[in-house]
Amino acid sequence: MKNKVNLSPHTWKIAFFFAFLALLVDGADLMLLSYSLNSIKAEFQLSSVQAGMLGSFTLAGMAIGGIFGGWACDQFGRVRIVVISILLFSVLTCGLGLTQNFIQFSILRFFASLGLGSLYIACNTLMAEYVPTRYRTTVLGTLQAGWTVGYIVATLLAGWIIPDHGWRMLFYVAIVPVLIAVLMHFLVPEPQAWYHSRNDLNGQNTNTQESALKRIFADPRNRKMFILWALTAGFLQFGYYGVNNWMPSYLESELGMKFKEMTAYMVGTYSAMILGKILAGFMADKLGRRFTYAFGAIGTAIFLPLIVFYNSPDNILFLLIAFGFLYGIPYGVNATYMTESFPTHIRGSATGGAYNVGRLGAAIAPATIGFLASGGSIGLGFLVMGAAYLICGVIPALLIKEKQYDPQQS
């Protein structure tokens, strides 16, 4: 464990810079599969269900990694887990370029995804404890934009690499983020709130995984928040990852776009999502976390049927841009809203557990769309995703209060 250090007023800006880069490479890594899916499907001769299962294995690994990563953040430090997570998924994702069949790819993708899942929780917990309450959601909403910038980076790389060099070369590029992990290890200290919490727990001898789970479920308030956030996260990710995994294939296969044309449209969608996440953070600080979250989720639920039933060559770009703006909003608020629902000593375990129990449920989304695509169309699956978005907006709107705890207090 790093020794405690005195933090300067600008330390959080350094931490933000590295956390932003970490989520950028996390988002880019996640999208590499989406853009490679048609090529992998053809080379390995996969069915639509098998292709969807690759996304489901990814989400299952992210769920398990997020649950364990949240607990590890409480035990070993937020920064340390960010570093380990980057190293894990970067090296293993690079190895995907060497796989020769569906089984090899699935196994390696699952273990790489453990790092993807733990990184998201560790970065958001780290920054929630660094940033003052008055503009926390603005900063964390901007942080979420790092994920979407990663989508754009992956989109541009895919459009540049896959047509000329094939999908394997795209995965080899994933080794680059190792440099970010090394620099972050030496330049970013742990937040003070974590040190204070660890000292308190060490004095009480309650620093085990079992006691963390007991502290969550023994307290009725913590237990209620955990269950509500697990449900909300499950429906959010069911919709989000289902759409994210299959949208490139939908545009290419069912709307007849060429690969480079499709990637250009996706850049427009993700650029709008960046704006949505940043403005969501600002809105949440001004208008409230609950209102902003519900607005984005329910708006997304309305827009998915519009894309499926009312798309045309003339309006599809505008529909995708509006959709990108809306479906980025819940993620712009999600991190702050969740971290403020739990006290510091269980924050990593509770947010990691709730978010990733939900992700386990969402792991069936890509395979579900693959199943619906094999008997109908990908668009039919998008309608199911829209229903999931509606539910994930209604639950917090009615049942989850905001600003229950201040993450800067131990």
KEKE-3310 file (N, C-alpha, C; in steps of 0.2 Angstrom, whole numbers, plus 5000, padded with zeros to 4 digits):
npx = (5004:5002:5011:5003:5000:5002:4990:4990:4980:4978:4979:4968:4966:4976:4973:4961:4965:4972:4962:4952:4959:4960:4947:4945:4953:4946:4933:4937:4942:4931:4923:4930:4927:4914:4916:4923:4915:4907:4918:4925:4914:4913:4925:4927:4916:4903:4887:4873:4869:4880:4889:4883:4884:4898:4898:4890:4898:4908:4901:4898:4911:4915:4905:4909:4922:4919:4912:4922:4932:4927:4926:4940:4945:4941:4949:4962:4965:4960:4968:4978:4970:4965:4976:4980:4969:4970:4982:4978:4967:4973:4984:4978:4968:4976:4981:4970:4971:4978:4970:4962:4949:4932:4930:4943:4944:4933:4936:4947:4943:4933:4942:4949:4940:4937:4946:4941:4928:4931:4939:4930:4922:4933:4939:4928:4925:4936:4937:4925:4928:4938:4933:4925:4908:4900:4902:4903:4896:4897:4910:4912:4903:4909:4920:4914:4913:4925:4925:4916:4924:4933:4926:4925:4938:4941:4932:4937:4950:4945:4939:4951:4960:4954:4948:4960:4970:4964:4955:4962:4974:4968:4966:4979:4983:4979:4989:4995:4989:4996:5007:5000:4995:5007:5013:5002:5003:5014:5012:4999:4991:4982:4965:4962:4950:4949:4960:4957:4946:4951:4960:4951:4944:4954:4957:4945:4946:4939:4940:4937:4931:4919:4914:4912:4901:4892:4890:4884:4872:4866:4862:4847:4845:4856:4855:4843:4846:4856:4849:4840:4848:4855:4844:4841:4853:4854:4844:4848:4860:4857:4849:4859:4871:4866:4862:4874:4882:4877:4873:4883:4883:4869:4867:4876:4872:4857:4853:4861:4873:4890:4906:4915:4907:4897:4905:4908:4895:4893:4903:4897:4886:4893:4900:4889:4885:4895:4893:4881:4884:4892:4884:4874:4880:4882:4868:4864:4870:4864:4850:4847:4851:4842:4831:4838:4844:4832:4826:4835:4835:4822:4819:4828:4822:4811:4816:4822:4812:4809:4820:4820:4808:4806:4817:4827:4836:4838:4836:4843:4855:4852:4843:4852:4861:4853:4849:4861:4865:4854:4856:4868:4866:4861:4872:4881:4877:4876:4887:4890:4877:4876:4887:4885:4875:4880:4890:4907:4915:4910:4908:4915:4913:4899:4894:4901:4897:4882:4881:4887:4881:4869:4875:4877:4864:4862:4871:4865:4860:4867:4867:4853:4848:4855:4849:4836:4839:4842:4830:4822:4824:4838:4833:4821:4826:4831:4819:4816:4826:4823:4812:4819:4826:4816:4811:4823:4823:4812:4813:4823:4818:4806:4810:4824:4833:4843:4860:4863:4875:4891:4904:4917:4919:4924)
npy = (4994:5011:5025:5037:5053:5071:5080:5091:5106:5104:5090:5082:5085:5080:5066:5066:5067:5055:5046:5049:5045:5032:5027:5030:5021:5010:5011:5011:4998:4990:4993:4987:4974:4975:4981:4972:4961:4956:4952:4943:4934:4929:4923:4914:4906:4908:4907:4919:4919:4914:4924:4934:4929:4931:4945:4943:4935:4944:4954:4946:4944:4957:4960:4951:4955:4968:4967:4960:4969:4981:4977:4975:4988:4994:4987:4988:4999:5013:5018:5008:4997:5002:5003:4989:4984:4990:4984:4971:4970:4975:4968:4955:4958:4961:4949:4942:4944:4933:4922:4907:4901:4900:4896:4898:4912:4916:4912:4920:4933:4934:4933:4945:4954:4955:4964:4976:4978:4980:4991:5002:5004:5007:5019:5028:5028:5032:5046:5051:5053:5062:5074:5089:5091:5101:5102:5089:5080:5087:5085:5071:5067:5073:5064:5052:5054:5051:5038:5037:5045:5035:5026:5033:5033:5020:5017:5025:5019:5006:5009:5012:5002:4988:4987:4986:4979:4969:4961:4956:4964:4975:4972:4970:4983:4986:4984:4996:5004:5000:5009:5020:5014:5012:5025:5031:5024:5029:5043:5046:5048:5039:5044:5055:5051:5038:5033:5037:5030:5017:5016:5017:5005:4996:4997:4992:4979:4974:4972:4962:4953:4947:4954:4966:4963:4960:4972:4979:4972:4971:4983:4991:5002:5003:4990:4992:5002:4995:4985:4992:4999:4988:4983:4994:4996:4984:4984:4996:4993:4981:4987:4997:4990:4980:4987:4994:4984:4979:4989:4994:4982:4982:4994:4991:4978:4978:4990:4992:5000:5004:4998:5009:5020:5017:5018:5031:5037:5031:5038:5051:5048:5045:5056:5065:5059:5061:5075:5074:5067:5076:5088:5082:5080:5093:5097:5089:5093:5106:5104:5092:5075:5064:5069:5071:5059:5051:5058:5056:5042:5038:5046:5040:5027:5031:5035:5024:5015:5025:5025:5012:5011:5022:5026:5032:5035:5048:5053:5046:5049:5060:5055:5046:5054:5062:5051:5047:5058:5057:5044:5044:5052:5045:5038:5049:5053:5042:5038:5047:5048:5035:5033:5042:5036:5027:5025:5029:5018:5006:5009:5006:4992:4991:4999:4993:4980:4981:4988:4978:4966:4969:4970:4957:4952:4960:4954:4944:4952:4955:4942:4939:4949:4943:4931:4935:4941:4931:4925:4935:4951:4963:4975:4972:4967:4979:4985:4978:4982:4996:4995:4991:5002:5011:5006:5007:5020:5023:5017:5024:5037:5036:5030:5031:5042:5057:5062:5056:5053:5061:5059:5064:5063:5053)
npz = (5000:4996:5004:5015:5009:5008:4999:4985:4980:4967:4964:4961:4948:4941:4944:4938:4924:4922:4925:4916:4904:4907:4906:4893:4886:4891:4886:4872:4871:4873:4862:4852:4849:4844:4832:4825:4824:4813:4805:4813:4814:4801:4799:4809:4806:4813:4821:4822:4835:4842:4839:4846:4859:4861:4865:4876:4885:4887:4894:4905:4911:4914:4924:4934:4936:4940:4952:4960:4959:4965:4978:4980:4978:4990:4999:4995:4988:4977:4966:4964:4960:4948:4940:4940:4933:4921:4916:4915:4906:4895:4891:4889:4879:4868:4866:4860:4846:4842:4843:4837:4835:4840:4854:4860:4858:4866:4879:4882:4880:4890:4902:4899:4900:4914:4919:4912:4918:4932:4931:4928:4939:4949:4944:4944:4958:4963:4958:4963:4976:4976:4970:4974:4981:4976:4962:4958:4949:4937:4934:4935:4925:4914:4915:4911:4898:4893:4891:4880:4871:4869:4862:4850:4846:4844:4834:4823:4822:4819:4806:4799:4801:4799:4786:4778:4785:4793:4806:4817:4818:4824:4837:4842:4844:4857:4867:4870:4881:4892:4895:4901:4913:4920:4922:4929:4941:4948:4948:4954:4969:4982:4987:5001:5009:5008:5014:5028:5030:5029:5040:5050:5049:5050:5063:5069:5065:5054:5041:5030:5016:5019:5030:5023:5015:5024:5031:5021:5019:5032:5037:5035:5026:5018:5012:5005:4995:4988:4982:4974:4966:4960:4952:4944:4937:4930:4921:4914:4908:4901:4891:4886:4883:4874:4863:4860:4856:4845:4836:4826:4817:4814:4806:4796:4791:4790:4786:4776:4775:4769:4776:4780:4779:4788:4800:4800:4803:4815:4822:4823:4831:4843:4846:4849:4860:4869:4871:4877:4889:4896:4897:4904:4917:4921:4921:4931:4942:4943:4942:4948:4952:4951:4942:4930:4927:4925:4914:4903:4902:4900:4888:4879:4878:4871:4859:4853:4846:4836:4828:4823:4816:4809:4801:4787:4773:4772:4785:4795:4800:4808:4817:4824:4829:4838:4846:4851:4859:4869:4875:4881:4892:4905:4909:4911:4923:4932:4939:4949:4956:4960:4969:4979:4986:4995:5010:5014:5019:5013:5000:4988:4987:4988:4977:4967:4968:4966:4954:4946:4948:4942:4929:4927:4924:4913:4904:4896:4886:4873:4867:4867:4857:4846:4845:4842:4830:4822:4820:4816:4816:4819:4823:4830:4842:4847:4851:4862:4870:4871:4880:4892:4895:4898:4910:4918:4920:4927:4939:4948:4947:4955:4967:4972:4982:4980:4984:4996:5004:5007:4997:5000:5013:5026)
capx = (5000:5006:5011:4999:5004:4998:4988:4989:4974:4978:4980:4962:4966:4980:4970:4956:4968:4973:4956:4949:4963:4959:4940:4945:4955:4941:4928:4939:4943:4925:4920:4934:4923:4908:4918:4926:4910:4906:4924:4926:4909:4914:4932:4926:4910:4899:4880:4871:4868:4887:4892:4880:4887:4904:4896:4888:4904:4912:4898:4899:4917:4915:4901:4913:4927:4917:4911:4928:4936:4924:4929:4947:4946:4940:4954:4969:4966:4957:4973:4981:4965:4965:4983:4980:4964:4972:4987:4975:4963:4977:4988:4974:4965:4981:4981:4964:4973:4981:4966:4961:4943:4927:4932:4949:4942:4928:4939:4952:4939:4930:4947:4951:4934:4937:4949:4936:4923:4934:4942:4925:4921:4938:4939:4922:4925:4942:4936:4920:4932:4943:4930:4920:4901:4896:4903:4905:4893:4899:4917:4911:4899:4914:4924:4911:4914:4931:4922:4914:4930:4936:4922:4927:4945:4940:4928:4942:4955:4942:4939:4957:4964:4950:4948:4966:4974:4960:4952:4968:4978:4965:4967:4986:4984:4977:4994:4997:4988:5001:5010:4996:4995:5014:5013:4997:5005:5019:5010:4993:4990:4975:4962:4962:4945:4950:4965:4954:4941:4955:4962:4945:4942:4959:4956:4940:4947:4933:4942:4937:4926:4913:4912:4910:4895:4888:4889:4879:4865:4864:4859:4841:4846:4861:4852:4838:4849:4859:4844:4837:4853:4856:4839:4842:4859:4853:4840:4852:4865:4853:4848:4865:4876:4863:4862:4881:4886:4874:4872:4887:4880:4863:4868:4879:4868:4850:4852:4865:4879:4897:4909:4918:4901:4894:4910:4907:4889:4894:4907:4892:4882:4897:4901:4883:4885:4900:4890:4875:4887:4895:4878:4871:4884:4880:4861:4863:4872:4859:4843:4846:4853:4836:4828:4842:4844:4826:4825:4839:4833:4815:4820:4831:4817:4806:4820:4824:4807:4809:4826:4818:4802:4805:4823:4827:4843:4839:4835:4846:4861:4849:4841:4857:4864:4849:4849:4867:4864:4850:4858:4873:4864:4861:4879:4884:4874:4876:4893:4889:4871:4877:4892:4882:4870:4883:4895:4914:4918:4907:4907:4918:4910:4892:4893:4904:4892:4876:4882:4889:4875:4865:4878:4876:4858:4863:4875:4861:4857:4869:4864:4846:4848:4857:4843:4830:4841:4842:4823:4818:4829:4841:4828:4816:4829:4831:4813:4816:4831:4819:4808:4823:4828:4810:4811:4828:4822:4806:4815:4826:4813:4801:4812:4831:4834:4850:4865:4863:4881:4896:4910:4923:4919:4925)
capy = (5000:5018:5029:5043:5059:5077:5081:5098:5107:5102:5083:5079:5087:5074:5060:5066:5066:5048:5042:5050:5041:5025:5026:5031:5015:5005:5011:5009:4991:4987:4993:4983:4968:4977:4983:4966:4956:4953:4949:4937:4929:4926:4919:4908:4903:4908:4909:4925:4917:4913:4931:4938:4926:4935:4950:4941:4933:4951:4957:4942:4945:4963:4959:4948:4959:4974:4965:4959:4976:4986:4975:4976:4995:4996:4984:4989:5006:5014:5019:5002:4993:5005:5001:4982:4983:4992:4979:4965:4969:4977:4962:4949:4960:4960:4941:4940:4944:4927:4916:4903:4898:4903:4894:4902:4919:4917:4912:4925:4939:4934:4935:4952:4958:4956:4971:4981:4979:4983:4998:5007:5005:5010:5026:5032:5028:5037:5053:5054:5055:5068:5080:5092:5090:5106:5101:5082:5077:5090:5082:5064:5067:5073:5058:5047:5056:5048:5031:5038:5047:5029:5023:5036:5031:5013:5018:5028:5014:5001:5011:5013:4996:4982:4985:4985:4975:4964:4962:4954:4970:4980:4970:4971:4990:4986:4984:5003:5007:4998:5014:5024:5011:5013:5032:5032:5021:5033:5050:5048:5045:5037:5049:5055:5048:5031:5032:5038:5024:5011:5017:5016:4998:4992:4998:4988:4973:4972:4973:4956:4953:4944:4959:4971:4961:4960:4979:4981:4969:4971:4990:4991:5008:5001:4985:4994:5005:4990:4981:4996:5000:4982:4982:4999:4995:4978:4987:5001:4989:4977:4991:5000:4985:4977:4992:4996:4978:4977:4995:4994:4977:4984:4999:4988:4972:4979:4997:4992:5004:5001:4998:5015:5024:5015:5020:5039:5038:5030:5044:5056:5046:5045:5064:5068:5056:5065:5081:5072:5065:5082:5092:5078:5081:5100:5097:5085:5098:5111:5102:5086:5068:5060:5071:5071:5052:5048:5061:5053:5035:5038:5049:5034:5022:5033:5036:5017:5013:5029:5023:5006:5011:5028:5028:5033:5037:5056:5056:5041:5052:5065:5051:5043:5060:5063:5045:5047:5063:5055:5038:5046:5055:5041:5037:5055:5054:5036:5037:5052:5046:5029:5034:5046:5032:5023:5027:5027:5011:5001:5012:5002:4985:4992:5001:4988:4974:4983:4989:4972:4961:4972:4968:4950:4952:4963:4949:4941:4956:4954:4935:4940:4952:4938:4926:4939:4943:4924:4923:4941:4957:4966:4980:4969:4967:4986:4987:4975:4986:5002:4993:4990:5009:5014:5003:5009:5027:5024:5015:5029:5042:5035:5026:5032:5049:5059:5065:5053:5053:5065:5054:5067:5062:5046)
capz = (5000:4996:5011:5015:5006:5008:4993:4983:4978:4960:4963:4958:4941:4939:4945:4933:4918:4921:4925:4909:4899:4908:4904:4886:4883:4893:4881:4866:4871:4873:4855:4847:4847:4840:4825:4823:4825:4807:4802:4817:4813:4795:4799:4813:4804:4819:4820:4825:4842:4844:4839:4852:4865:4863:4869:4883:4888:4889:4900:4911:4914:4917:4930:4939:4937:4943:4959:4964:4959:4970:4985:4980:4979:4997:5002:4992:4986:4971:4961:4963:4956:4941:4937:4939:4928:4914:4914:4914:4900:4889:4888:4886:4873:4863:4864:4856:4839:4841:4844:4831:4835:4845:4861:4862:4858:4871:4885:4883:4880:4897:4907:4898:4903:4921:4920:4910:4923:4938:4930:4928:4946:4952:4941:4947:4965:4964:4957:4967:4982:4975:4968:4979:4980:4972:4955:4957:4944:4931:4933:4934:4919:4909:4915:4907:4891:4891:4888:4873:4867:4867:4856:4844:4844:4842:4827:4819:4821:4815:4799:4796:4801:4797:4778:4775:4789:4796:4813:4822:4819:4828:4844:4844:4846:4864:4871:4871:4887:4898:4897:4905:4920:4923:4924:4935:4947:4951:4949:4957:4976:4984:4990:5009:5012:5008:5020:5034:5031:5030:5047:5055:5048:5053:5071:5071:5062:5050:5034:5026:5011:5022:5034:5019:5013:5030:5032:5016:5020:5039:5037:5030:5021:5013:5008:5000:4990:4985:4978:4969:4961:4956:4947:4939:4933:4926:4915:4910:4905:4896:4885:4883:4879:4869:4857:4858:4853:4838:4832:4820:4813:4812:4801:4790:4788:4789:4783:4769:4774:4769:4783:4781:4779:4795:4805:4800:4806:4823:4825:4824:4837:4849:4847:4852:4867:4873:4873:4882:4896:4899:4899:4910:4923:4922:4923:4937:4948:4943:4942:4952:4949:4949:4936:4924:4925:4922:4908:4898:4901:4896:4882:4875:4877:4866:4853:4850:4841:4831:4824:4820:4812:4805:4798:4780:4771:4773:4792:4799:4804:4813:4822:4827:4833:4844:4850:4855:4865:4875:4878:4885:4898:4911:4911:4914:4930:4935:4944:4955:4959:4964:4974:4984:4989:5000:5014:5011:5020:5009:4994:4982:4987:4986:4970:4962:4968:4964:4947:4942:4949:4936:4923:4926:4921:4906:4900:4891:4880:4866:4865:4866:4851:4842:4845:4839:4823:4818:4818:4813:4814:4825:4825:4835:4848:4849:4854:4869:4874:4873:4886:4897:4896:4901:4917:4922:4921:4931:4946:4952:4947:4960:4973:4974:4983:4978:4989:5003:5007:5003:4996:5002:5020:5027)
cpx = (5004:5006:5006:5003:4999:4997:4988:4982:4973:4979:4974:4962:4971:4977:4964:4959:4969:4967:4952:4953:4961:4952:4940:4947:4950:4936:4931:4940:4936:4922:4924:4930:4917:4910:4921:4921:4909:4912:4925:4920:4910:4920:4931:4920:4905:4892:4879:4871:4875:4890:4889:4883:4894:4903:4894:4894:4908:4908:4898:4906:4918:4911:4905:4919:4925:4915:4917:4932:4933:4926:4936:4949:4945:4946:4961:4970:4963:4962:4976:4976:4965:4971:4982:4975:4966:4977:4983:4971:4968:4981:4984:4970:4970:4981:4975:4966:4976:4977:4964:4953:4938:4928:4938:4947:4937:4931:4944:4948:4936:4935:4949:4946:4934:4941:4945:4931:4926:4937:4936:4923:4926:4939:4934:4923:4931:4940:4930:4923:4937:4939:4925:4913:4898:4897:4905:4902:4895:4906:4916:4907:4904:4919:4921:4912:4920:4930:4920:4919:4933:4932:4924:4934:4945:4937:4933:4947:4952:4942:4945:4960:4960:4950:4954:4971:4971:4959:4958:4972:4975:4966:4974:4987:4983:4983:4997:4996:4992:5005:5007:4996:5002:5015:5008:5000:5010:5017:5003:4992:4983:4972:4962:4956:4946:4955:4962:4949:4945:4958:4957:4944:4947:4959:4950:4941:4941:4934:4942:4931:4919:4910:4909:4902:4890:4886:4884:4872:4862:4860:4853:4842:4851:4858:4847:4841:4853:4855:4841:4842:4855:4851:4840:4848:4858:4849:4844:4857:4863:4852:4854:4869:4873:4863:4869:4884:4883:4873:4876:4884:4873:4863:4871:4875:4861:4849:4857:4871:4885:4900:4912:4912:4898:4899:4909:4901:4890:4899:4902:4888:4886:4899:4895:4883:4890:4897:4884:4878:4889:4889:4874:4874:4882:4873:4860:4865:4867:4852:4842:4848:4847:4833:4832:4843:4838:4825:4829:4837:4827:4815:4823:4826:4812:4810:4821:4819:4807:4815:4824:4813:4802:4812:4823:4834:4844:4839:4839:4851:4858:4846:4846:4861:4860:4849:4855:4867:4860:4853:4864:4872:4864:4868:4883:4882:4876:4881:4892:4883:4872:4882:4890:4877:4873:4888:4902:4916:4916:4906:4909:4914:4903:4891:4896:4899:4885:4876:4883:4885:4870:4868:4877:4870:4858:4867:4871:4858:4860:4867:4857:4845:4850:4852:4837:4832:4841:4835:4819:4823:4832:4837:4823:4819:4830:4825:4813:4821:4828:4815:4812:4825:4822:4810:4817:4828:4817:4808:4818:4822:4808:4804:4819:4832:4842:4853:4864:4869:4886:4902:4917:4924:4920:4920)
cpy = (5006:5021:5035:5049:5065:5079:5089:5099:5105:5094:5080:5080:5081:5068:5060:5064:5059:5044:5043:5045:5034:5023:5026:5024:5009:5005:5009:5001:4987:4987:4989:4977:4970:4978:4977:4960:4952:4950:4943:4932:4926:4921:4913:4904:4903:4910:4916:4924:4917:4920:4935:4935:4929:4941:4949:4939:4939:4954:4953:4943:4952:4964:4956:4952:4965:4973:4964:4966:4981:4984:4976:4984:4997:4993:4986:4996:5007:5014:5012:4997:4996:5003:4993:4980:4984:4987:4973:4965:4971:4971:4956:4951:4959:4953:4939:4940:4937:4921:4913:4900:4902:4902:4898:4909:4921:4917:4918:4932:4939:4936:4943:4956:4959:4963:4977:4983:4982:4990:5003:5009:5009:5017:5030:5033:5033:5044:5056:5056:5060:5075:5083:5092:5095:5105:5094:5079:5080:5086:5075:5063:5068:5067:5053:5048:5053:5041:5032:5041:5040:5025:5026:5034:5024:5013:5020:5022:5008:5002:5011:5006:4990:4981:4983:4980:4969:4965:4961:4960:4975:4978:4970:4978:4990:4986:4991:5006:5005:5004:5019:5021:5012:5020:5033:5029:5025:5040:5051:5044:5043:5043:5049:5051:5041:5029:5032:5032:5017:5010:5015:5008:4994:4992:4993:4981:4970:4973:4966:4957:4951:4950:4965:4969:4961:4967:4982:4979:4969:4978:4990:4997:5006:4995:4987:4998:5000:4987:4985:4998:4994:4982:4988:4998:4989:4981:4992:4997:4984:4981:4994:4995:4981:4981:4993:4990:4977:4983:4995:4988:4979:4989:4996:4983:4974:4985:4998:4997:5001:5002:5005:5021:5023:5018:5028:5040:5037:5035:5050:5055:5047:5052:5067:5065:5059:5071:5079:5070:5072:5087:5088:5080:5088:5100:5094:5089:5104:5109:5095:5080:5064:5062:5070:5063:5049:5051:5057:5046:5034:5041:5044:5029:5024:5033:5029:5015:5018:5027:5017:5007:5017:5030:5028:5035:5045:5058:5051:5045:5057:5061:5048:5048:5061:5057:5045:5052:5060:5049:5038:5049:5051:5039:5043:5056:5048:5036:5041:5049:5040:5030:5038:5042:5028:5026:5025:5020:5005:5003:5008:4995:4986:4994:4996:4982:4976:4984:4983:4966:4963:4970:4961:4948:4954:4958:4945:4945:4955:4947:4935:4943:4947:4933:4929:4940:4937:4923:4929:4946:4959:4972:4978:4969:4974:4988:4984:4980:4993:5001:4993:4997:5012:5012:5006:5017:5028:5022:5021:5035:5042:5033:5028:5040:5050:5062:5063:5053:5058:5061:5057:5066:5055:5043)
cpz = (5000:5003:5009:5013:5007:5001:4991:4981:4970:4959:4960:4951:4938:4939:4939:4926:4917:4921:4919:4904:4900:4906:4896:4883:4885:4887:4874:4865:4870:4866:4850:4845:4843:4833:4822:4822:4818:4804:4806:4815:4806:4795:4803:4811:4810:4817:4823:4833:4845:4844:4844:4858:4866:4867:4876:4887:4891:4895:4906:4915:4917:4923:4935:4941:4941:4951:4963:4964:4964:4977:4985:4981:4987:5001:5001:4989:4979:4965:4959:4959:4949:4937:4935:4933:4921:4911:4911:4907:4894:4886:4885:4880:4867:4861:4860:4848:4837:4841:4837:4830:4840:4852:4864:4863:4864:4878:4887:4883:4887:4902:4906:4901:4910:4923:4917:4915:4929:4937:4930:4935:4950:4950:4944:4954:4967:4963:4961:4974:4982:4973:4973:4977:4975:4964:4953:4951:4937:4929:4931:4927:4913:4909:4911:4900:4889:4888:4881:4868:4864:4862:4850:4841:4841:4835:4822:4817:4817:4807:4796:4795:4798:4790:4775:4778:4792:4803:4818:4823:4824:4836:4846:4847:4854:4869:4873:4878:4893:4900:4902:4913:4923:4926:4930:4941:4951:4952:4952:4964:4977:4987:4998:5012:5012:5014:5027:5035:5032:5037:5052:5055:5051:5061:5073:5069:5058:5042:5029:5021:5014:5026:5029:5017:5019:5032:5027:5018:5027:5040:5032:5025:5016:5009:5003:4994:4985:4980:4973:4964:4957:4950:4942:4934:4928:4920:4911:4906:4900:4890:4882:4880:4874:4862:4855:4854:4846:4834:4825:4815:4810:4806:4795:4787:4786:4785:4777:4769:4773:4775:4785:4782:4786:4800:4806:4804:4814:4826:4827:4830:4843:4851:4851:4859:4871:4876:4878:4889:4899:4901:4904:4916:4925:4925:4930:4943:4949:4945:4946:4948:4946:4943:4930:4922:4922:4915:4902:4897:4897:4889:4877:4873:4872:4859:4849:4845:4835:4826:4820:4815:4807:4802:4790:4779:4772:4781:4797:4803:4809:4819:4827:4832:4839:4849:4855:4861:4871:4879:4882:4892:4905:4914:4913:4921:4935:4941:4950:4959:4963:4970:4980:4988:4995:5004:5012:5013:5016:5002:4988:4982:4985:4979:4965:4962:4965:4956:4943:4943:4943:4930:4922:4922:4914:4902:4895:4885:4874:4863:4863:4859:4845:4840:4841:4831:4819:4816:4816:4811:4820:4828:4830:4841:4851:4853:4861:4873:4876:4879:4892:4899:4900:4909:4921:4923:4927:4939:4950:4952:4953:4967:4976:4975:4981:4984:4996:5007:5003:5003:4998:5010:5021:5032)
residu = (MET:LYS:ASN:LYS:VAL:ASN:LEU:SER:PRO:HIS:THR:TRP:LYS:ILE:ALA:PHE:PHE:PHE:ALA:PHE:LEU:ALA:LEU:LEU:VAL:ASP:GLY:ALA:ASP:LEU:MET:LEU:LEU:SER:TYR:SER:LEU:ASN:SER:ILE:LYS:ALA:GLU:PHE:GLN:LEU:SER:SER:VAL:GLN:ALA:GLY:MET:LEU:GLY:SER:PHE:THR:LEU:ALA:GLY:MET:ALA:ILE:GLY:GLY:ILE:PHE:GLY:GLY:TRP:ALA:CYS:ASP:GLN:PHE:GLY:ARG:VAL:ARG:ILE:VAL:VAL:ILE:SER:ILE:LEU:LEU:PHE:SER:VAL:LEU:THR:CYS:GLY:LEU:GLY:LEU:THR:GLN:ASN:PHE:ILE:GLN:PHE:SER:ILE:LEU:ARG:PHE:PHE:ALA:SER:LEU:GLY:LEU:GLY:SER:LEU:TYR:ILE:ALA:CYS:ASN:THR:LEU:MET:ALA:GLU:TYR:VAL:PRO:THR:ARG:TYR:ARG:THR:THR:VAL:LEU:GLY:THR:LEU:GLN:ALA:GLY:TRP:THR:VAL:GLY:TYR:ILE:VAL:ALA:THR:LEU:LEU:ALA:GLY:TRP:ILE:ILE:PRO:ASP:HIS:GLY:TRP:ARG:MET:LEU:PHE:TYR:VAL:ALA:ILE:VAL:PRO:VAL:LEU:ILE:ALA:VAL:LEU:MET:HIS:PHE:LEU:VAL:PRO:GLU:PRO:GLN:ALA:TRP:TYR:HIS:SER:ARG:ASN:ASP:LEU:ASN:GLY:GLN:ASN:THR:ASN:THR:GLN:GLU:SER:ALA:LEU:LYS:ARG:ILE:PHE:ALA:ASP:PRO:ARG:ASN:ARG:LYS:MET:PHE:ILE:LEU:TRP:ALA:LEU:THR:ALA:GLY:PHE:LEU:GLN:PHE:GLY:TYR:TYR:GLY:VAL:ASN:ASN:TRP:MET:PRO:SER:TYR:LEU:GLU:SER:GLU:LEU:GLY:MET:LYS:PHE:LYS:GLU:MET:THR:ALA:TYR:MET:VAL:GLY:THR:TYR:SER:ALA:MET:ILE:LEU:GLY:LYS:ILE:LEU:ALA:GLY:PHE:MET:ALA:ASP:LYS:LEU:GLY:ARG:ARG:PHE:THR:TYR:ALA:PHE:GLY:ALA:ILE:GLY:THR:ALA:ILE:PHE:LEU:PRO:LEU:ILE:VAL:PHE:TYR:ASN:SER:PRO:ASP:ASN:ILE:LEU:PHE:LEU:LEU:ILE:ALA:PHE:GLY:PHE:LEU:TYR:GLY:ILE:PRO:TYR:GLY:VAL:ASN:ALA:THR:TYR:MET:THR:GLU:SER:PHE:PRO:THR:HIS:ILE:ARG:GLY:SER:ALA:THR:GLY:GLY:ALA:TYR:ASN:VAL:GLY:ARG:LEU:GLY:ALA:ALA:ILE:ALA:PRO:ALA:THR:ILE:GLY:PHE:LEU:ALA:SER:GLY:GLY:SER:ILE:GLY:LEU:GLY:PHE:LEU:VAL:MET:GLY:ALA:ALA:TYR:LEU:ILE:CYS:GLY:VAL:ILE:PRO:ALA:LEU:LEU:ILE:LYS:GLU:LYS:GLN:TYR:ASP:PRO:GLN:GLN:SER)
# end
